[in-house]
Amino acid sequence: MARLIRLFALLLTIVIILACGLNRPPHFWPIGDTSPAPTPTPAQFSPGPTSINNGLAELKSYRANLTVDFTGGYNGQPVAGRIESLTEVTQSPPARHLYLKLEGQLPKSNLPVGVSEFYQLNGQVYLKKAGDNIWSHFADENSHPVQFGFPTPEQLIILPRLVSSPPLTETLHGLSVQHYRFSENDLHDPNVIFHQAQGEVWIAGDYVAQYVISASLRVIVPNPQAHIFDQGQLRLYYTLTNINADTAITPPTNIATNNILSNLPQLPDAKPISVFPTLIEYTSAISAISATIFYQDTLATLEWAEKDAAIFNEKARLLFSSEGRLLTIIITPADDGDGIKVTLSISQ
């Protein structure tokens, strides 16, 4: 009997405990967390270089090939064409050669249709734009092709900062590279909107060894040297070869000897702006009056006869003649207000 009493007491205790549990407020129930699970952030991978120029200065030499096929609209007119570009660079001796071929339908573009070339070595620049029959040649160590209207790869290539797919380790042109794939979601540039893009980039160390893209895009803020359409489609292929090879860049051999304008003296600190066979523009920090005296003295020794000189406070217009040619020199304040701009033009 005592055993039944103890068993009954135990069962009664259990019932009381369960009853108390059932009467607890709901927030005491040991239920699981019903808040939505956080969405995991997709893994992202950084190719590294932020510009096509990254790491190139550390290479002994290289050759960059660029091909762009494009179609679209420019100022309401249809455009289509191809850009072929070859850039060769050596660090010792420092030299650069740029070959540019542009063909197609570009009714309003600032880019020259045809073949243009630019050489820079031994402190000299050799330049011939599409449509020119003769080379322009002048002394200058610091000019860049962009100054003379040449589009360069860095103006046309937009690299992804982060991509969602991990890279593949591969071998390209004998180099160990990291191969990344990307889409329009990985491309961000304030001047361009990508509607659709599929691309790939191969990274060798800290520089781009190869880049390809097929894209549909719209240009928000155009770059004058690389404005081929307002919106359209392009296919671009860029590759780097001859890396650290024994490359020699030599100047053109068919420079015409009758390019009188390029052989005329320039102020010692001249920085060219525009160079054509019959017109040269450059800037200088020298004053307008000093520049006037420089040309009056140096041209006199070269047997150019001074025909007229109109000199103002910060401006001058000089006329010289020699062997049936008329040389006009106009000196004005520089566009940025720092120094002067000198324009030389020649006519028969």
Disulfide bonds with the S-S distance in Angstrom:
none
